[in-house]
């Protein structure tokens, strides 16, 4: 009796101490995304339904570097998000206090010395996390979902490779100022190697070559880049890859709801969807911290509203990439990226996947 009383008193004491010192402010503690539980998932193998994953890699960029520091910056910018302050008034839920077990999986330790080795590391990491992780007991489905924080846009290729093994070809919604479907063979250069094919602008071309894309049901939105040469060759190549195009200017004419409706006409409702957000889809006034800025982009509120209008699509994965903190000002870009990630997580929680494996693709 005395022992049980002693244990109870000790437990109460521990609880009281924990209650006194567990509260954290946005500016205190170690910065996991939104102060979510942090795990080294590739080592500890925890259960999760949705996880944030950093990929600090930027040696596939074609212009300004620095995106390797993006995951850290996005996490720091997310510190005012947490379970206590996470209710999304638009969706009517707090994604951090709903059915999904959401965690921060840390970063893939990607080498900056060898792009081919880096791609192997990313391939292996996505394979282990997507195909080797159990979801929580409260999850309505068995396959976890990742929201990747870049890093440059090359992270999309290993993500699609891992997802393809479960879902078959993926419909990609690609929000970007650039096409990213450029064929390496079309680049005029005397010097060429297999490694030179690996750039952040060729990942969707490579994904198409590998059969990972649901051709004809993928879409770019936010385009405004200059094209190469004297004609429409880049668009012709993009057509061969299987993408539709929505230009940045159409946001002014249609608004976020109208752009979302255009996307819905392209992406089937019963197909797996991957959402890829290159932060340079935003105007440089809203997101200066990126490697290849293009004037004339969207405002942050337009991008967020567009994502909200896509809330019922079956997202199997997503990324927010190309945040380059050395070029940022007052954390504008990182804060925009953190908010975009929060909206994506909200959509994932609000719309659990009803379809789990490649078998449903045959019903399209």
KEDONU-5915 format. One record per residue: y, z, x of N, C-alpha, C in turn; residue in one letter. Coordinates in steps of 0.02 Angstrom, whole numbers, plus 50000, padded with zeros to 5 digits. Atoms other than C-alpha are relative to their C-alpha. Last residue first. Layout:
REM residues N
   nyy   nzz   nxx  cayy  cazz  caxx   cyy   czz   cxx r
     Y     Z     X     Y     Z     X     Y     Z     X A
...
//
This chain:
REM residues 364
   nyy   nzz   nxx  cayy  cazz  caxx   cyy   czz   cxx r
 49934 50031 50003 50268 46761 49491 49996 49929 49973 X
 49978 50005 50069 50102 46843 49445 50068 49966 49993 X
 50034 50056 50032 50022 46806 49614 50023 49991 49928 X
 49963 50061 49983 50152 46919 49693 49969 49940 49966 X
 49951 50017 50051 50079 47066 49598 50037 49935 50015 X
 50031 50027 50061 49921 47066 49704 50052 49980 49948 X
 49992 50073 50003 50020 47084 49866 49974 49972 49935 X
 50033 50039 49949 50032 47270 49835 50011 49926 49990 X
 50014 49971 49935 50128 47406 49748 49975 49952 50054 X
 50049 50046 49973 50216 47355 49590 49989 50015 50073 X
 50057 50001 50046 50308 47484 49485 49943 49959 50028 X
 50039 50062 50001 50430 47529 49621 49942 50006 49952 X
 50063 49997 49963 50544 47672 49576 49962 49935 49994 X
 50047 50052 50020 50716 47618 49513 49937 50005 50043 X
 49991 50016 50071 50838 47764 49513 49948 49950 49975 X
 50022 49943 50039 50774 47830 49679 50003 49984 49926 X
 50072 49992 49990 50787 47660 49763 49972 50058 49959 X
 50036 50053 50036 50957 47626 49687 49925 50008 50006 X
 49994 49986 50072 51022 47795 49746 49962 49948 49960 X
 50047 49946 50014 50956 47760 49921 50001 50017 49926 X
 50066 50031 49997 51051 47594 49922 49946 50053 49984 X
 50008 50039 50062 51210 47681 49864 49931 49967 49998 X
 50007 49953 50056 51192 47812 50002 49989 49962 49934 X
 50068 49973 49996 51164 47676 50133 49986 50048 49942 X
 50046 50054 50021 51322 47587 50075 49928 50026 50001 X
 49996 50004 50072 51418 47752 50088 49954 49945 49973 X
 50033 49941 50027 51357 47778 50266 50001 49999 49924 X
 50073 50008 49993 51403 47600 50312 49962 50058 49971 X
 50021 50051 50048 51580 47620 50243 49924 49990 50002 X
 49998 49970 50066 51599 47783 50338 49980 49950 49946 X
 50057 49955 50006 51540 47700 50499 49999 50033 49931 X
 50061 50040 50007 51662 47557 50477 49939 50044 49990 X
 50000 50039 50062 51813 47666 50443 49934 49964 49989 X
 50067 49999 50031 51770 47792 50581 49997 49960 49935 X
 50002 49944 50047 51957 47813 50621 49934 50003 49961 X
 49937 49963 50004 51955 47640 50701 49994 50054 49947 X
 49980 49971 50064 51795 47554 50756 50067 50036 50006 X
 49946 50041 50029 51775 47438 50905 50025 50028 49934 X
 49945 50010 49952 51675 47558 51014 50058 49960 49972 X
 49948 49949 49997 51580 47611 50855 50054 49989 50052 X
 49986 49993 49928 51485 47447 50832 50058 50049 50009 X
 49945 49954 49991 51405 47443 50658 50008 50013 50075 X
 49943 50028 49963 51297 47287 50657 50062 50044 50000 X
 50001 50015 49929 51170 47346 50527 50068 49976 50026 X
 49927 50003 49992 51133 47425 50359 50012 49993 50075 X
 49968 49982 49937 50951 47394 50316 50075 49996 49993 X
 49930 50020 49992 50840 47388 50164 50023 50017 50070 X
 49970 49979 49937 50662 47408 50102 50071 49974 50005 X
 50054 49975 49960 50546 47378 49954 50024 50023 50069 X
 49989 50001 49928 50689 47361 49831 49940 50030 50036 X
 50053 49962 49966 50630 47324 49655 50006 49996 50076 X
 50045 50045 49963 50795 47269 49575 49949 50042 50039 X
 50068 50000 50028 50867 47389 49446 49953 49952 50036 X
 50036 49937 49998 51024 47440 49541 49928 49997 49976 X
 50068 50022 49983 51091 47268 49581 49951 50058 49995 X
 50021 50047 50052 51257 47304 49493 49930 49971 50014 X
 50012 49963 50062 51277 47458 49603 49976 49954 49944 X
 50064 49965 49992 51257 47352 49759 49982 50038 49937 X
 50053 50050 50003 51397 47238 49698 49931 50033 50006 X
 50009 50018 50070 51509 47388 49663 49945 49948 49992 X
 50033 49944 50034 51483 47453 49839 49987 49983 49927 X
 50069 49996 49976 51525 47284 49915 49962 50055 49964 X
 50035 50057 50029 51680 47265 49806 49927 50000 50021 X
 50014 49987 50071 51739 47442 49845 49963 49942 49968 X
 50056 49953 50006 51721 47409 50032 49983 50013 49927 X
 49979 49931 49992 51832 47256 50023 49939 50046 49989 X
 49995 49957 50059 51757 47085 50048 50031 50067 50018 X
 50059 49972 50031 51793 46966 50190 50013 50044 49940 X
 50009 50026 50068 51935 46851 50238 49940 50028 49964 X
 49948 49985 50050 51935 46874 50426 49982 49971 49932 X
 49977 50062 50031 51768 46863 50521 50053 50017 49947 X
 49957 49994 50059 51717 47000 50641 50021 49931 49977 X
 49977 50068 50014 51571 46971 50759 50042 50000 49936 X
 50000 50045 49942 51526 47135 50844 50030 49932 49988 X
 50060 50042 50000 51573 47267 50719 50008 49946 50052 X
 50049 49982 49950 51695 47411 50708 49936 49962 49994 X
 49985 50030 49936 51840 47332 50615 49946 50010 50053 X
 50054 49986 49953 51764 47369 50445 50015 49966 50066 X
 50042 49947 50026 51892 47380 50304 49946 50020 50048 X
 49956 49945 50019 52033 47280 50384 49960 50060 49974 X
 49985 49958 49942 51900 47174 50469 50048 50057 49985 X
 49942 50023 49964 51846 47114 50296 50014 50045 50060 X
 49936 49972 50019 51672 47168 50246 50056 49968 50041 X
 49985 50030 50065 51520 47056 50266 50067 50025 49974 X
 49946 50050 49993 51534 47114 50446 50010 49959 49938 X
 49935 49971 50018 51435 47268 50392 50057 49951 50010 X
 49963 50003 49937 51276 47165 50391 50071 50023 49984 X
 49927 49997 50001 51185 47225 50236 50026 50000 50072 X
 49974 49995 49932 51003 47175 50213 50076 49995 49999 X
 49928 50005 49998 50919 47207 50045 50025 50012 50071 X
 49974 49965 49942 50732 47171 50036 50075 49988 50003 X
 49933 50018 49975 50661 47125 49867 50017 50043 50060 X
 49972 49951 49953 50481 47124 49806 50064 49975 50031 X
 50018 50013 49930 50456 47008 49658 50029 50053 50045 X
 50065 49970 49987 50452 47047 49471 49975 49986 50070 X
 50001 49929 50017 50636 47020 49435 49935 50035 50020 X
 50042 49983 50058 50643 46855 49527 49999 50075 49988 X
 50052 49952 49981 50792 46832 49647 49958 50018 49939 X
 50038 50024 49942 50895 46675 49620 49940 50044 50015 X
 50028 50065 50019 50972 46701 49447 49954 49973 50055 X
 50056 49990 50045 50993 46885 49491 49968 49934 49978 X
 50058 49978 49960 51102 46840 49639 49939 50007 49956 X
 50022 50058 49962 51222 46742 49527 49938 50017 50042 X
 50034 50044 50047 51229 46890 49408 49975 49937 50035 X
 50067 49972 50013 51270 47005 49553 49961 49957 49952 X
 50040 50015 49941 51413 46889 49603 49929 50028 49991 X
 50016 50071 50001 51479 46899 49425 49958 49979 50059 X
 50050 50011 50053 51469 47089 49420 49979 49927 49999 X
 50067 49976 49981 51555 47103 49589 49947 49988 49947 X
 50004 49927 49997 51702 46992 49538 49929 50022 50017 X
 50051 49973 50045 51681 46810 49488 50000 50075 49995 X
 50005 50035 50064 51834 46720 49557 49954 50035 49951 X
 49935 50000 50033 51884 46839 49697 49996 49968 49931 X
 49987 49932 50024 51703 46874 49743 50066 50003 49963 X
 50023 49995 50068 51675 46686 49752 50008 50070 49971 X
 49946 50014 50047 51785 46681 49906 49978 50008 49927 X
 49959 49941 50009 51648 46766 50009 50054 49989 49947 X
 49947 49991 49951 51529 46621 49984 50044 50060 49983 X
 49942 49979 50040 51365 46627 49890 50055 50018 50050 X
 49939 49974 49968 51224 46530 49972 50053 50017 49949 X
 49941 50019 50038 51043 46495 49925 50060 50034 50031 X
 49949 49954 50025 50909 46512 50058 50049 49965 49954 X
 50013 49981 50069 50746 46418 50089 50049 50049 49970 X
 50026 49932 49996 50735 46394 50278 49986 50028 49930 X
 50070 50006 49980 50756 46207 50250 49967 50069 50006 X
 50039 50024 50057 50915 46239 50153 49926 49996 50017 X
 50007 49943 50045 50982 46342 50298 49960 49981 49937 X
 50052 49958 49971 50951 46197 50415 49986 50060 49956 X
 50063 50037 50009 51051 46084 50300 49941 50040 50028 X
 50022 49990 50069 51185 46218 50293 49936 49961 49986 X
 50022 49930 50007 51197 46223 50483 49976 50013 49929 X
 50066 49991 49970 51203 46032 50490 49974 50071 49990 X
 50033 49945 50036 51348 46019 50368 49932 50016 50029 X
 50024 50012 50068 51461 45913 50478 49966 50063 49973 X
 49950 50036 50039 51561 45904 50639 49980 49991 49927 X
 50000 50072 50003 51469 46029 50749 50055 49972 49955 X
 50002 50035 49936 51441 46213 50714 50003 49924 49988 X
 50064 50032 49985 51495 46303 50557 50005 49962 50066 X
 49993 50071 49981 51637 46427 50537 49930 49972 50017 X
 49998 50018 49930 51590 46590 50451 50015 49925 50009 X
 49934 50030 49986 51637 46635 50273 50006 49978 50073 X
 49992 50048 49945 51477 46693 50189 50073 49977 50008 X
 49945 49978 49957 51483 46847 50078 50016 49953 50057 X
 49938 49990 50038 51315 46820 49995 50052 50030 50047 X
 49945 49971 49961 51157 46746 50070 50058 50011 49952 X
 49930 50017 50010 51010 46720 49952 50044 50035 50052 X
 49961 49959 49954 50821 46715 49951 50073 49977 49996 X
 49981 49940 50037 50716 46648 49807 50033 50051 50046 X
 49967 50020 50061 50692 46468 49866 50024 50059 49958 X
 49954 50056 49994 50568 46525 49996 50026 49978 49932 X
 50014 50033 50063 50492 46696 49969 50049 49942 49994 X
 49950 50004 50053 50508 46742 50152 49974 49965 49938 X
 49986 49934 50027 50376 46803 50276 50046 49999 49939 X
 50021 49997 50070 50301 46632 50311 50014 50066 49966 X
 50061 49959 50005 50311 46652 50501 49976 50007 49927 X
 50053 50033 49962 50435 46508 50520 49933 50037 49993 X
 50022 50057 50039 50539 46586 50381 49943 49963 50035 X
 50038 49974 50057 50548 46751 50473 49973 49944 49956 X
 50066 49980 49975 50599 46658 50632 49957 50027 49943 X
 50035 50063 49983 50742 46573 50539 49929 50016 50024 X
 50025 50026 50064 50788 46742 50464 49967 49932 50009 X
 50055 49960 50027 50796 46819 50637 49973 49972 49934 X
 50058 50043 50012 50898 46679 50719 49943 50037 49964 X
 49985 50055 50045 51073 46751 50721 49942 49955 49983 X
 49986 49973 50066 51029 46921 50794 50018 49946 49950 X
 49930 49981 50008 50951 46830 50940 50010 50028 49930 X
 49993 49935 50033 50772 46806 51002 50073 50021 49999 X
 50008 50010 50072 50753 46621 51039 50013 50064 49960 X
 49936 50022 50027 50825 46652 51213 49996 49985 49925 X
 49957 49943 50013 50671 46755 51254 50066 49979 49968 X
 50022 49969 50062 50559 46604 51237 50044 50059 49980 X
 50061 49960 49990 50663 46517 51368 49979 50028 49933 X
 50037 49979 50059 50800 46386 51377 49940 50041 50021 X
 50046 49946 49984 50937 46330 51495 49966 50025 49937 X
 50047 50026 49950 51019 46161 51468 49946 50051 50014 X
 50002 49963 49937 51097 46225 51309 49950 49967 50047 X
 49994 50044 49942 51151 46151 51143 50002 50040 50065 X
 49947 49978 49955 51084 46272 51011 50004 49953 50060 X
 49938 50036 50014 50984 46176 50882 50057 50021 50045 X
 50004 50068 49974 50815 46228 50951 50065 49961 49990 X
 49984 50001 49928 50860 46411 50926 49999 49929 50029 X
 50058 50016 49959 50864 46376 50738 50019 50001 50073 X
 49992 50052 49949 51007 46463 50651 49936 49991 50040 X
 50059 50043 50006 50958 46560 50495 50003 49944 50052 X
 50057 49969 49966 51076 46707 50526 49935 49961 49990 X
 50063 50023 50029 51197 46630 50399 49939 50037 50028 X
 50033 50053 49963 51353 46729 50442 49932 49983 49969 X
 49952 50055 49993 51477 46833 50341 49969 49940 50034 X
 49980 50013 49931 51333 46942 50284 50054 49946 50000 X
 49928 49994 50007 51248 47013 50130 50031 49997 50070 X
 49969 49994 49934 51069 46949 50139 50075 49999 49992 X
 49929 50003 50017 50966 46974 49982 50037 50018 50064 X
 49949 49965 49961 50790 46936 50043 50069 49987 49970 X
 49934 50028 50017 50646 46892 49927 50053 50041 50036 X
 49947 49956 50024 50487 46943 50018 50061 49959 49981 X
 49932 50024 49986 50325 46846 50045 50053 50041 49963 X
 49995 50072 49996 50168 46954 50032 50071 49979 50012 X
 49970 50032 50058 50187 47133 49972 49996 49924 50000 X
 50011 49969 50065 50081 47243 50082 50019 49955 49942 X
 50071 49983 50003 50062 47147 50245 49982 50034 49935 X
 50039 50058 50021 50232 47067 50214 49926 50018 49992 X
 50001 50002 50073 50316 47237 50227 49956 49944 49973 X
 50040 49944 50025 50268 47257 50410 49995 49998 49924 X
 50069 50008 49979 50330 47084 50459 49955 50055 49972 X
 50032 50048 50044 50487 47103 50355 49928 49989 50019 X
 50006 49969 50066 50536 47262 50448 49964 49953 49952 X
 50058 49955 50001 50496 47183 50617 49991 50035 49933 X
 50063 50035 49989 50615 47038 50576 49940 50047 50002 X
 50029 50024 50063 50757 47138 50498 49932 49967 50010 X
 50047 49952 50029 50791 47239 50655 49967 49974 49937 X
 50069 50018 49983 50866 47084 50739 49949 50048 49969 X
 50036 50024 50059 51027 47119 50644 49928 49979 50016 X
 49982 50068 50021 51101 47230 50778 49950 49975 49948 X
 50040 50054 49973 51081 47417 50785 50023 49932 49974 X
 49995 50035 49937 51066 47470 50656 50059 50023 50040 X
 49931 49997 49977 51021 47595 50521 50003 49967 50068 X
 49989 50002 49928 50858 47556 50431 50075 49999 50015 X
 49933 50027 49995 50825 47612 50253 50019 50004 50073 X
 49956 49985 49945 50637 47633 50242 50069 49969 49989 X
 49947 50049 49990 50523 47641 50092 50048 50024 50054 X
 49933 49973 49989 50356 47729 50076 50050 49944 50011 X
 49971 50031 49940 50203 47645 49998 50071 50027 50010 X
 50033 49978 49938 50097 47749 49880 50033 49975 50063 X
 50032 50054 49964 50192 47743 49716 49980 50023 50069 X
 50035 50045 50045 50253 47860 49580 49965 49942 50035 X
 49980 50070 49998 50294 47993 49710 49961 49958 49950 X
 49959 50017 50058 50277 48176 49665 50019 49928 49996 X
 50041 49994 50060 50131 48207 49784 50039 49982 49937 X
 50007 49932 50027 50236 48142 49927 49958 50000 49937 X
 49943 49979 50040 50206 47975 50014 49986 50069 49970 X
 50015 49980 50069 50080 47953 50153 50065 50019 49965 X
 49968 49939 50024 50128 47858 50310 49981 50013 49928 X
 50039 49942 49978 50025 47731 50408 50027 50066 49977 X
 50070 50007 50017 50076 47564 50333 49958 50060 50019 X
 50009 50028 50066 50264 47586 50325 49926 50002 49980 X
 49963 49963 50051 50291 47706 50470 49988 49974 49929 X
 50024 49932 50008 50155 47642 50586 50034 50036 49942 X
 50070 50002 50023 50192 47458 50558 49974 50071 49989 X
 49999 50016 50072 50379 47487 50571 49929 49999 49972 X
 49971 49944 50037 50356 47574 50739 50000 49988 49925 X
 50048 49945 50002 50236 47444 50810 50026 50059 49958 X
 50057 50021 50040 50350 47298 50766 49951 50059 49991 X
 49978 49998 50070 50502 47390 50835 49943 49981 49953 X
 49991 49930 50019 50413 47424 50999 50020 50006 49927 X
 50067 49970 50007 50351 47245 51012 50005 50072 49978 X
 50027 50025 50063 50529 47183 50978 49930 50028 49988 X
 49966 49965 50054 50594 47295 51117 49973 49978 49932 X
 50031 49934 50005 50463 47226 51236 50031 50040 49943 X
 50067 50011 50026 50524 47050 51199 49962 50066 49992 X
 49999 50014 50072 50704 47104 51218 49931 49990 49970 X
 50045 50056 50010 50680 47187 51388 49995 49986 49925 X
 50011 50040 49940 50800 47313 51464 49963 49935 49989 X
 49944 50048 49995 50879 47400 51315 49990 49950 50056 X
 49975 50015 49933 50713 47485 51272 50059 49952 49997 X
 50005 50070 49981 50694 47548 51094 50030 49988 50069 X
 49975 50001 49931 50661 47732 51059 49991 49930 50031 X
 50051 50032 49959 50646 47709 50869 50027 49997 50072 X
 49992 50068 49974 50770 47833 50799 49935 49974 50030 X
 49977 50008 49932 50763 47988 50689 50004 49926 50020 X
 50055 50009 49952 50653 47991 50536 50023 49993 50072 X
 49975 50040 49944 50786 48063 50421 49945 49997 50052 X
 49991 49968 49935 50706 48125 50261 50035 49952 50048 X
 49960 50042 49955 50695 48089 50075 50013 50037 50065 X
 49993 49960 49939 50560 48162 49962 50032 49954 50052 X
 50019 50027 49934 50592 48067 49801 50010 50052 50055 X
 50071 50001 49987 50586 48147 49628 49982 49984 50072 X
 50039 50031 50054 50770 48197 49619 49926 50000 50021 X
 50032 49946 50037 50877 48314 49724 49959 49973 49942 X
 50028 49952 49953 50936 48197 49863 49966 50058 49966 X
 50060 50028 49969 50961 48052 49742 49966 50049 50048 X
 49990 49981 49930 51078 48159 49635 49939 49975 50037 X
 50051 49962 49965 51072 48066 49471 50027 50022 50068 X
 50020 49942 50038 51188 47995 49338 49944 50040 50032 X
 50071 50005 50017 51194 47824 49420 49977 50058 49956 X
 50015 50066 50027 51383 47804 49424 49928 49997 49975 X
 49977 50003 50070 51414 47990 49443 49986 49933 49968 X
 49969 50066 50007 51307 47997 49600 50019 49991 49927 X
 50008 50030 50066 51270 48181 49633 50040 49935 49995 X
 50030 50066 50000 51258 48213 49820 49994 49966 49933 X
 49945 50045 50018 51366 48363 49858 49975 49928 49999 X
 49952 49964 50042 51236 48502 49860 50055 49955 49975 X
 50029 49985 50064 51098 48388 49922 50047 50035 49952 X
 50055 49953 49993 51207 48320 50060 49973 50014 49930 X
 50054 50009 50048 51341 48189 50092 49949 50055 50013 X
 49977 49972 50063 51493 48255 50185 49953 49984 49942 X
 50009 49927 50002 51397 48227 50347 50028 50032 49936 X
 50033 49981 50063 51373 48041 50319 50000 50075 49988 X
 49956 50016 50057 51500 47983 50449 49970 50021 49934 X
 49941 49956 49998 51406 48073 50587 50044 49989 49939 X
 50021 49931 50016 51245 47987 50535 50060 50048 50000 X
 50012 49998 50072 51330 47818 50533 49978 50069 49979 X
 49935 50000 50035 51401 47847 50708 49990 50005 49924 X
 49966 49935 49991 51233 47898 50780 50064 50003 49960 X
 50034 49947 50037 51147 47747 50703 50032 50068 50007 X
 49989 49999 50072 51283 47628 50765 49963 50055 49963 X
 49971 49935 50017 51281 47671 50951 50011 50007 49924 X
 50050 49950 49983 51162 47527 50988 50024 50071 49984 X
 50036 49978 50061 51288 47422 50893 49944 50049 50015 X
 49981 49934 50022 51400 47418 51047 49962 50026 49940 X
 50054 49952 50006 51399 47235 51097 50025 50067 49972 X
 49983 49933 49976 51530 47101 51061 49941 50048 49991 X
 49930 49990 49984 51467 46921 51052 50011 50072 50022 X
 49972 50060 49969 51293 46846 51036 50074 50008 50019 X
 49937 50024 50029 51196 47004 51000 50027 49940 50039 X
 50010 50067 50028 51012 47022 51044 50065 49972 49971 X
 50001 50050 49947 51042 47167 51164 49979 49931 49975 X
 49948 50051 50009 51100 47280 51023 49999 49945 50053 X
 50016 50060 49961 50967 47413 50991 50054 49948 49988 X
 49943 50006 49954 50987 47591 50928 49990 49942 50049 X
 50023 50047 49949 50866 47572 50781 50058 49986 50047 X
 49952 50030 49955 50889 47722 50667 49968 49953 50050 X
 50028 50014 49934 50773 47757 50522 50052 49966 50043 X
 49951 50034 49958 50822 47837 50357 49970 49992 50069 X
 49977 49972 49936 50672 47882 50252 50054 49956 50030 X
 49946 50041 49973 50614 47861 50073 50023 50033 50064 X
 49995 50055 50047 50452 47927 49999 50052 49949 50022 X
 49934 50015 50028 50404 48043 50140 49995 49943 49950 X
 49998 50038 50062 50254 48130 50216 50072 49986 49981 X
 49992 49963 50063 50270 48184 50397 49993 49954 49939 X
 50033 50032 50058 50194 48090 50545 50007 50041 49936 X
 50021 49947 50045 50252 48209 50685 49964 49975 49938 X
 50040 49949 49965 50264 48085 50829 49970 50050 49951 X
 50050 50036 49962 50328 47924 50749 49955 50048 50040 X
 50056 50023 50042 50415 48029 50619 49945 49965 50038 X
 50017 50056 49956 50523 48127 50739 49937 49969 49970 X
 50066 50002 49969 50580 48229 50591 49998 49944 50052 X
 50008 50046 49944 50748 48280 50519 49930 50008 50030 X
 50048 49975 49951 50772 48358 50348 49986 49947 50053 X
 50069 50000 50024 50926 48280 50267 49954 50031 50052 X
 50031 49934 49988 51099 48331 50325 49930 50005 49970 X
 49988 49960 50060 51169 48171 50248 49970 50070 50004 X
 49964 50036 50054 51092 48076 50394 50004 50045 49939 X
 50046 50046 50032 51047 48203 50528 50038 49964 49945 X
 49987 50051 50051 51199 48270 50617 49941 49955 49984 X
 50020 50063 49970 51158 48435 50705 50002 49945 49947 X
 50071 50017 49997 51255 48580 50634 49987 49933 50033 X
 50042 49955 49960 51437 48597 50584 49928 49976 49999 X
 49983 50006 49929 51573 48476 50527 49958 50045 50045 X
 50008 50069 49977 51505 48446 50352 50013 49992 50075 X
 49943 50041 50021 51486 48634 50331 49990 49929 50026 X
 49966 50040 49949 51319 48722 50346 50057 49961 49968 X
 49950 50046 50027 51242 48865 50247 50035 49963 50057 X
 50025 50068 50007 51086 48935 50329 50051 49951 49973 X
 49984 50045 49944 51162 49093 50401 49974 49929 49993 X
 49935 49989 49969 51177 49226 50267 50019 49943 50047 X
 49947 50016 50047 51035 49162 50160 50070 50007 50029 X
 49996 50073 50007 50919 49160 50309 50056 49980 49952 X
 49971 50027 49939 50960 49341 50347 50008 49924 49995 X
 49929 49983 49999 50930 49391 50167 50035 49972 50061 X
 49966 50042 50050 50766 49296 50160 50075 50014 50001 X
 49997 50069 49973 50707 49376 50322 50038 49955 49952 X
 49952 49999 49946 50751 49549 50254 50009 49930 50030 X
 49934 49997 50030 50662 49514 50091 50055 49999 50053 X
 49986 50066 50028 50509 49460 50188 50069 49998 49968 X
 49986 50046 49945 50515 49616 50294 50017 49931 49974 X
 49934 49984 49974 50531 49726 50140 50019 49952 50055 X
 49951 50020 50050 50384 49639 50059 50071 50013 50024 X
 49995 50073 49999 50279 49652 50217 50054 49977 49951 X
 49966 50019 49938 50317 49839 50233 50010 49924 50003 X
 49930 49984 50010 50271 49868 50051 50041 49978 50060 X
 49972 50050 50045 50109 49775 50078 50073 50013 49987 X
 49996 50064 49965 50072 49882 50231 50031 49947 49956 X
 49943 49998 49955 50115 50046 50141 50010 49934 50035 X
 49940 50000 50042 50000 50000 50000 50062 50000 50043 X
//
